[in-house]
């Protein structure tokens, strides 16, 4: 099955700085990589996703890059704001895996004033 | 659009009793729903895939007789925790995939149910 590793587990940045969270996956057959933001006690919210036929995708302050050869993908948040503080999860979907997602272990992002 | 609800949001039950959690897709049909369990400050662990009209597919290590899943309609899946014990206390989250098309891979998550077994 798929295994997803995520780093760092905690990340603290100053407001306005950039934040980068990295994930690696084990199965080269994975073809879809979403990123979720989860606030305490709330549901995960999809913030951006990328398919395996694309190397980079950007949506305003958020971008995701994918390196299929190295089997890793990263989330980039620029101009961070206090409201970006939350736990971020990466995930990977295995082709033919029935649309199951395997989640990373999460990154607690704290944006300090 | 693409809203998933869960009920109840919080439940406290006594050890040995059973608890049913509902997951509904409000504005779309979902032939497939997923049930996750999340411990404090931990990741989402997939418990099972709920398939409308057929048996659920459980992940390795998840007891199917303890966590009963029923997906009787295209908008409703239920998870019943039978003979609950304190170690079953957790945050249970469901997600649903829109069967009608659109973006084929996205899962929409419910708000979660906090189960506390005393």
HADDOCK unambig.tbl for C-alpha pairs under 7 A between the chains (distance, minus, plus):
assign (segid A and resid 42 and name CA) (segid B and resid 111 and name CA) 5.88 0.50 0.50
assign (segid A and resid 43 and name CA) (segid B and resid 109 and name CA) 6.19 0.50 0.50
assign (segid A and resid 43 and name CA) (segid B and resid 110 and name CA) 6.15 0.50 0.50
assign (segid A and resid 43 and name CA) (segid B and resid 111 and name CA) 4.58 0.50 0.50
assign (segid A and resid 43 and name CA) (segid B and resid 112 and name CA) 6.28 0.50 0.50
assign (segid A and resid 44 and name CA) (segid B and resid 109 and name CA) 6.44 0.50 0.50
assign (segid A and resid 99 and name CA) (segid B and resid 105 and name CA) 6.55 0.50 0.50
assign (segid A and resid 103 and name CA) (segid B and resid 43 and name CA) 6.76 0.50 0.50
assign (segid A and resid 103 and name CA) (segid B and resid 44 and name CA) 6.41 0.50 0.50
assign (segid A and resid 104 and name CA) (segid B and resid 43 and name CA) 6.72 0.50 0.50
assign (segid A and resid 105 and name CA) (segid B and resid 42 and name CA) 6.53 0.50 0.50
assign (segid A and resid 105 and name CA) (segid B and resid 43 and name CA) 4.96 0.50 0.50
assign (segid A and resid 106 and name CA) (segid B and resid 43 and name CA) 6.05 0.50 0.50
